[in-house]
C-alpha cells in the first residue's frame, strides 16, 4: 500500500496574462472537480497569486509561488517574503529550480535560507535537484544529486527538519537536460534516481523517507505521464510546458488520479 499521495504541480514559469489565466484556471478548476485521489497545484508568477486565490479558493486545485526571498522584511527592492506569499493562501513554494540557479546564480547558502523562510511562513517547499547533461555524461549524476540533497538536509537543524516534515516537504528530481527539451528521463533512469534520493533521506529519518513525496520534472506530457507515474518511487510530477494548456494538464492529472485509484484497489 502506497503511503504517499501523488502530487501533480504545474510550474508556469514566466507565462500568463490576467485574461489567459482566468480561462486556464477556471477550466482546470472545473476539469479537476471530483478527482480526489491525488493532490494538484499550480505555481504561478507572484503577480498572479491574488488571481489564483480568487479563482481557486474552495477547489481541489492548490496554488503556490515559484520562489521566495531569503529576507523577511526591509530594504530589499523586488524581494517577496514568505509571509507575503502566505497571505495569498499559497500552499507550495518551488525552491532551487535549475533555471533560478543558472540565471541568477542562486547559491546553496541562499537556497538554504529561502528554505527556512518558507518553513517559517508555513509553506511547503518543493526542493528541486538534478544533474546537467555534462554531469550525467561524466557519470556524476548521483554524486551531483547527492550533494544537492545533503546540502538541503544538512542546512536543517532538528527543529527545522521537524517543521519540514510537518509541512510535508517535497523533493523534485528534475534532470536539467530534460527540462523544456522534450527529452524526458526514461522511467528506469528516473526511478533509480528517486530510489537513491529516498535512501539519502532515510539516512536521516527512515520513517519520513517512506512518506516524503519525490516528484519528477522534465518534459512530462500526457503521452509519457502514465509510464513515469507508474514507477514505485515517482510520487508525482512537476510539469512546465504541459501545464500551460488546460486539456494537457487535465489529462496528466486524470492519468495520475486513475493510477492512484488502481493502486488502492484491494
Ligand atoms: C520545469 O521547469 O519544472 C519543467 C519540468 O519544465 P518542462 O515540463 O517544460 O520540462
Boltz pocket constraint, residues with backbone or C-beta under 6 A from the ligand:
constraints:
  - pocket:
      binder: B
      contacts: [[A, 11], [A, 174], [A, 178], [A, 179], [A, 180], [A, 181], [A, 182], [A, 217], [A, 218], [A, 219], [A, 220], [A, 238], [A, 239], [A, 240], [A, 241], [A, 242]]
      max_distance: 6.0
